[in-house]
């Protein structure tokens, strides 16, 4: 276990994976692989110059979780592991597609017609918008 005191985060490179994230991924069997690939920090500190602004000790969580640490892992590795897991389950992931419209199918019950920015359409039972809080999928009926 590494004692992580300071870390420089570069956008798109390393991201902190928190306890709820790891606990959720543990329910589908992905947490162990991610924790093997990442850097585990028992402590985390944020400093300005020589002054510590915030410090956190995660070891007190040991009795409550299998993940009593902050996990630092590049986003591309997280996406690769999750993508491989979904593929193993038979789930197709389409990237980078931009959804511009969704409607209930007129020909089949419980099916959604999805329209992409390219004009292509697809029929599916489920649509997951995993492109952030401003995802168009959140806004469409």
Backbone as CSV, one residue per row, in Angstrom:
resi,resn,N_x,N_y,N_z,CA_x,CA_y,CA_z,C_x,C_y,C_z
1,UNK,0.849,-1.171,0.000,0.000,0.000,0.000,0.893,1.232,0.000
2,UNK,0.595,2.158,-0.850,1.379,3.379,-0.998,0.774,4.493,-0.158
3,UNK,1.600,5.242,0.501,1.122,6.415,1.242,1.183,7.596,0.296
4,UNK,0.034,8.046,-0.120,-0.069,9.122,-1.099,-0.285,10.438,-0.371
5,UNK,0.694,11.290,-0.395,0.588,12.571,0.294,0.261,13.703,-0.661
6,UNK,0.864,13.674,-1.820,0.606,14.722,-2.805,0.551,14.084,-4.182
7,UNK,-0.332,14.589,-4.988,-0.462,14.062,-6.333,-0.847,15.207,-7.249
8,UNK,-0.233,15.278,-8.401,-0.576,16.283,-9.392,-1.515,15.627,-10.391
9,UNK,-2.697,16.172,-10.518,-3.679,15.612,-11.439,-3.633,16.381,-12.749
10,UNK,-3.468,15.652,-13.817,-3.538,16.250,-15.137,-4.860,15.835,-15.759
11,UNK,-5.669,16.768,-16.257,-6.966,16.408,-16.831,-6.819,15.299,-17.873
12,UNK,-7.692,14.298,-17.778,-7.677,13.202,-18.730,-6.638,12.146,-18.422
13,UNK,-5.782,12.378,-17.443,-4.746,11.386,-17.148,-5.092,10.562,-15.924
14,UNK,-5.088,11.161,-14.775,-5.357,10.408,-13.551,-6.574,10.979,-12.856
15,UNK,-7.401,10.095,-12.383,-8.575,10.535,-11.655,-8.716,9.708,-10.392
16,UNK,-9.268,10.327,-9.387,-9.512,9.679,-8.113,-10.804,8.885,-8.209
17,UNK,-10.733,7.613,-7.847,-11.922,6.760,-7.806,-12.319,6.632,-6.343
18,UNK,-13.502,7.102,-5.996,-13.887,7.130,-4.590,-14.579,5.847,-4.154
19,UNK,-14.814,5.763,-2.858,-15.374,4.579,-2.237,-16.712,4.153,-2.852
20,UNK,-17.707,5.045,-3.011,-18.971,4.600,-3.614,-18.784,4.032,-5.016
21,UNK,-17.869,4.615,-5.800,-17.574,4.123,-7.146,-17.047,2.694,-7.080
22,UNK,-16.071,2.449,-6.209,-15.494,1.114,-6.087,-16.495,0.112,-5.530
23,UNK,-17.294,0.524,-4.553,-18.312,-0.367,-3.985,-19.322,-0.768,-5.064
24,UNK,-19.734,0.170,-5.895,-20.681,-0.136,-6.970,-20.064,-1.094,-7.981
25,UNK,-18.813,-0.853,-8.355,-18.158,-1.731,-9.323,-17.882,-3.114,-8.741
26,UNK,-17.761,-3.197,-7.439,-17.556,-4.482,-6.787,-18.772,-5.381,-6.981
27,UNK,-19.968,-4.802,-7.063,-21.186,-5.596,-7.226,-21.264,-6.265,-8.595
28,UNK,-20.498,-5.755,-9.564,-20.493,-6.373,-10.903,-19.146,-7.015,-11.234
29,UNK,-18.268,-7.111,-10.257,-17.019,-7.832,-10.445,-15.900,-7.073,-11.133
30,UNK,-15.922,-5.753,-11.102,-14.881,-4.967,-11.765,-13.890,-4.310,-10.808
31,UNK,-14.201,-4.214,-9.539,-13.378,-3.449,-8.610,-11.984,-4.035,-8.434
32,UNK,-11.876,-5.349,-8.326,-10.563,-5.954,-8.074,-9.568,-5.652,-9.189
33,UNK,-10.006,-5.764,-10.429,-9.096,-5.490,-11.545,-8.645,-4.035,-11.538
34,UNK,-9.565,-3.120,-11.264,-9.194,-1.706,-11.224,-8.228,-1.413,-10.083
35,UNK,-8.464,-2.004,-8.903,-7.581,-1.729,-7.772,-6.190,-2.308,-7.990
36,UNK,-6.096,-3.378,-8.780,-4.777,-3.935,-9.109,-4.002,-3.026,-10.047
37,UNK,-4.721,-2.272,-10.868,-4.075,-1.416,-11.869,-3.782,-0.003,-11.371
38,UNK,-4.421,0.406,-10.279,-4.285,1.776,-9.801,-3.298,1.927,-8.663
39,UNK,-3.125,3.157,-8.226,-2.278,3.502,-7.084,-3.203,3.737,-5.898
40,UNK,-2.958,3.031,-4.789,-3.801,3.142,-3.602,-3.145,4.087,-2.604
41,UNK,-3.895,5.068,-2.157,-3.378,6.016,-1.179,-4.150,5.928,0.129
42,UNK,-3.444,5.634,1.201,-4.079,5.571,2.527,-4.408,6.965,3.040
43,UNK,-3.607,7.930,2.618,-3.798,9.309,3.061,-3.763,10.215,1.840
44,UNK,-4.434,11.320,1.963,-4.434,12.299,0.888,-4.295,13.673,1.513
45,UNK,-3.382,14.454,0.992,-3.190,15.799,1.511,-3.145,16.811,0.390
46,UNK,-3.712,17.967,0.642,-3.660,19.068,-0.317,-2.963,20.224,0.384
47,UNK,-1.908,20.700,-0.238,-1.102,21.762,0.364,-0.946,22.925,-0.588
48,UNK,-0.772,24.098,-0.004,-0.391,25.293,-0.748,0.930,25.726,-0.139
49,UNK,1.983,25.623,-0.939,3.320,25.893,-0.400,3.634,24.853,0.666
50,UNK,3.961,25.288,1.844,4.268,24.365,2.935,3.082,24.172,3.881
51,UNK,1.968,24.842,3.603,0.790,24.757,4.488,-0.195,23.711,3.982
52,UNK,-0.536,22.749,4.839,-1.535,21.736,4.510,-2.922,22.338,4.680
53,UNK,-3.703,22.300,3.619,-5.058,22.851,3.615,-6.059,21.776,4.047
54,UNK,-5.924,20.596,3.465,-6.830,19.481,3.747,-6.006,18.217,3.851
55,UNK,-6.337,17.372,4.812,-5.726,16.048,4.872,-6.798,15.041,5.247
56,UNK,-6.679,13.847,4.700,-7.643,12.783,4.975,-6.888,11.479,5.178
57,UNK,-7.298,10.742,6.185,-6.721,9.433,6.487,-7.827,8.406,6.269
58,UNK,-7.658,7.559,5.262,-8.691,6.598,4.890,-8.612,5.286,5.669
59,UNK,-7.562,5.085,6.469,-7.396,3.818,7.186,-8.505,3.580,8.208
60,UNK,-9.168,4.616,8.665,-10.260,4.428,9.621,-11.479,3.750,8.996
61,UNK,-11.493,3.621,7.678,-12.608,2.975,6.981,-12.440,1.461,6.855
62,UNK,-11.319,0.925,7.318,-10.992,-0.486,7.138,-12.106,-1.423,7.610
63,UNK,-12.737,-1.137,8.718,-13.766,-2.038,9.236,-15.084,-1.949,8.462
64,UNK,-15.222,-0.952,7.582,-16.473,-0.746,6.862,-16.434,-1.142,5.386
65,UNK,-15.247,-1.294,4.825,-15.150,-1.514,3.382,-13.891,-2.293,3.015
66,UNK,-13.945,-2.891,1.839,-12.744,-3.533,1.288,-11.822,-2.498,0.644
67,UNK,-12.276,-1.262,0.547,-11.534,-0.232,-0.186,-11.220,0.976,0.690
68,UNK,-10.416,0.826,1.732,-10.117,1.957,2.620,-8.964,2.818,2.097
69,UNK,-9.127,3.325,0.902,-8.071,4.129,0.274,-8.661,4.935,-0.872
70,UNK,-7.890,5.908,-1.321,-8.210,6.632,-2.544,-7.481,5.903,-3.667
71,UNK,-8.162,5.634,-4.740,-7.548,4.949,-5.874,-7.309,5.955,-6.989
72,UNK,-6.069,6.041,-7.440,-5.705,6.929,-8.543,-5.459,6.046,-9.760
73,UNK,-6.194,6.337,-10.824,-6.151,5.478,-12.008,-6.445,6.317,-13.250
74,UNK,-5.667,6.142,-14.315,-5.960,6.879,-15.554,-7.355,6.539,-16.078
75,UNK,-8.051,7.537,-16.559,-9.415,7.353,-17.057,-9.468,6.340,-18.200
76,UNK,-8.470,6.334,-19.072,-8.511,5.411,-20.206,-8.448,3.953,-19.744
77,UNK,-7.765,3.677,-18.646,-7.719,2.310,-18.123,-9.065,1.942,-17.509
78,UNK,-9.663,2.869,-16.773,-10.992,2.626,-16.216,-11.978,2.294,-17.326
79,UNK,-11.965,3.086,-18.387,-12.878,2.860,-19.505,-12.595,1.540,-20.205
80,UNK,-11.322,1.176,-20.340,-10.975,-0.099,-20.976,-11.504,-1.280,-20.175
81,UNK,-11.265,-1.268,-18.862,-11.717,-2.368,-18.000,-13.240,-2.486,-18.034
82,UNK,-13.938,-1.366,-17.902,-15.398,-1.409,-17.930,-15.915,-1.843,-19.296
83,UNK,-15.292,-1.373,-20.362,-15.688,-1.766,-21.714,-15.509,-3.254,-21.953
84,UNK,-14.393,-3.807,-21.501,-14.155,-5.250,-21.645,-15.187,-6.052,-20.852
85,UNK,-15.522,-5.575,-19.668,-16.522,-6.273,-18.849,-17.885,-6.261,-19.537
86,UNK,-18.278,-5.114,-20.067,-19.550,-5.028,-20.781,-19.552,-5.930,-22.007
87,UNK,-18.451,-5.964,-22.731,-18.338,-6.817,-23.911,-18.496,-8.292,-23.520
88,UNK,-17.875,-8.689,-22.414,-18.013,-10.066,-21.925,-19.466,-10.412,-21.596
89,UNK,-20.255,-9.401,-21.214,-21.670,-9.606,-20.897,-22.565,-9.515,-22.134
90,UNK,-21.963,-9.237,-23.293,-22.730,-9.137,-24.530,-23.338,-7.775,-24.776
91,UNK,-22.857,-6.758,-24.067,-23.367,-5.400,-24.222,-22.515,-4.659,-25.249
92,UNK,-23.154,-4.042,-26.225,-22.440,-3.256,-27.232,-22.319,-1.814,-26.771
93,UNK,-21.109,-1.273,-26.854,-20.867,0.121,-26.507,-20.474,0.842,-27.788
94,UNK,-21.182,1.927,-28.075,-20.918,2.688,-29.289,-20.268,4.006,-28.909
95,UNK,-19.029,4.204,-29.395,-18.283,5.424,-29.095,-17.578,5.877,-30.354
96,UNK,-17.369,7.076,-30.602,-18.043,8.227,-30.019,-19.275,8.573,-30.849
97,UNK,-20.418,8.307,-30.364,-21.667,8.641,-31.027,-22.353,9.734,-30.229
98,UNK,-22.980,10.664,-30.929,-23.710,11.734,-30.250,-25.194,11.569,-30.544
99,UNK,-25.963,11.304,-29.494,-27.403,11.124,-29.622,-28.060,12.491,-29.754
100,UNK,-28.955,12.607,-30.756,-29.682,13.864,-30.936,-31.187,13.674,-30.818
101,UNK,-31.633,12.417,-30.757,-33.069,12.186,-30.624,-33.383,10.770,-30.186
102,UNK,-34.463,10.634,-29.413,-34.948,9.322,-28.989,-36.467,9.370,-28.964
103,UNK,-37.090,8.325,-29.488,-38.546,8.216,-29.439,-38.917,6.761,-29.204
104,UNK,-40.094,6.552,-28.635,-40.603,5.190,-28.472,-40.890,4.634,-29.862
105,UNK,-40.484,3.406,-30.093,-40.693,2.779,-31.393,-42.185,2.600,-31.653
106,UNK,-42.599,2.897,-32.875,-43.997,2.706,-33.256,-44.251,1.269,-33.694
107,UNK,-43.170,0.555,-34.014,-43.340,-0.813,-34.518,-43.166,-1.893,-33.454
108,UNK,-42.443,-1.589,-32.374,-42.192,-2.600,-31.344,-42.341,-2.009,-29.950
109,UNK,-42.975,-2.785,-29.072,-43.151,-2.348,-27.691,-41.832,-2.456,-26.930
110,UNK,-41.588,-1.549,-26.002,-40.378,-1.521,-25.163,-39.086,-1.325,-25.956
111,UNK,-39.190,-0.722,-27.124,-38.011,-0.440,-27.954,-37.919,1.066,-28.166
112,UNK,-36.694,1.564,-28.185,-36.444,2.993,-28.375,-35.729,3.181,-29.718
113,UNK,-36.207,4.115,-30.503,-35.517,4.511,-31.725,-34.563,5.642,-31.360
114,UNK,-33.283,5.431,-31.589,-32.256,6.405,-31.237,-31.689,6.993,-32.529
115,UNK,-31.615,8.314,-32.601,-31.053,8.998,-33.767,-29.746,9.668,-33.355
116,UNK,-28.733,9.475,-34.210,-27.413,10.034,-33.937,-27.162,11.265,-34.803
117,UNK,-26.169,12.037,-34.413,-25.794,13.258,-35.121,-25.500,12.990,-36.597
118,UNK,-25.012,11.798,-36.913,-24.679,11.430,-38.298,-25.912,11.152,-39.143
119,UNK,-27.099,11.074,-38.501,-28.327,10.730,-39.199,-28.663,9.249,-39.079
120,UNK,-27.713,8.463,-38.614,-27.963,7.031,-38.421,-28.988,6.837,-37.313
121,UNK,-29.745,5.746,-37.396,-30.688,5.404,-36.337,-30.434,3.968,-35.890
122,UNK,-30.897,3.693,-34.685,-30.716,2.372,-34.102,-31.922,2.094,-33.216
123,UNK,-32.310,0.832,-33.128,-33.359,0.436,-32.202,-32.729,-0.359,-31.069
124,UNK,-33.151,-0.051,-29.845,-32.573,-0.707,-28.678,-33.563,-0.703,-27.522
125,UNK,-33.300,-1.526,-26.530,-34.140,-1.524,-25.328,-33.632,-0.532,-24.295
126,UNK,-32.322,-0.312,-24.275,-31.722,0.552,-23.265,-30.780,1.555,-23.910
127,UNK,-30.742,2.759,-23.343,-29.786,3.780,-23.751,-29.165,4.330,-22.467
128,UNK,-27.852,4.311,-22.416,-27.147,4.856,-21.263,-26.311,6.023,-21.740
129,UNK,-26.596,7.197,-21.215,-25.812,8.385,-21.539,-24.680,8.494,-20.537
130,UNK,-23.487,8.150,-20.953,-22.339,8.156,-20.043,-21.368,9.273,-20.410
131,UNK,-21.928,10.376,-20.861,-21.083,11.482,-21.301,-21.186,12.692,-20.387
132,UNK,-21.583,12.467,-19.139,-21.550,13.546,-18.172,-22.898,14.110,-17.814
133,UNK,-22.853,15.083,-16.936,-24.071,15.677,-16.381,-24.906,16.409,-17.425
134,UNK,-24.297,16.835,-18.501,-25.035,17.582,-19.541,-25.427,16.698,-20.706
135,UNK,-25.486,15.410,-20.464,-25.839,14.455,-21.513,-27.230,14.749,-22.084
136,UNK,-27.344,14.714,-23.396,-28.629,14.925,-24.050,-29.583,13.789,-23.694
137,UNK,-29.040,12.606,-23.399,-29.869,11.451,-23.047,-30.683,11.740,-21.792
138,UNK,-30.167,12.538,-20.894,-30.901,12.908,-19.671,-32.115,13.774,-19.997
139,UNK,-32.016,14.540,-21.060,-33.059,15.512,-21.376,-34.147,14.956,-22.279
140,UNK,-33.827,13.959,-23.074,-34.776,13.432,-24.033,-35.787,12.513,-23.360
141,UNK,-37.036,12.501,-23.861,-38.071,11.649,-23.248,-37.790,10.171,-23.435
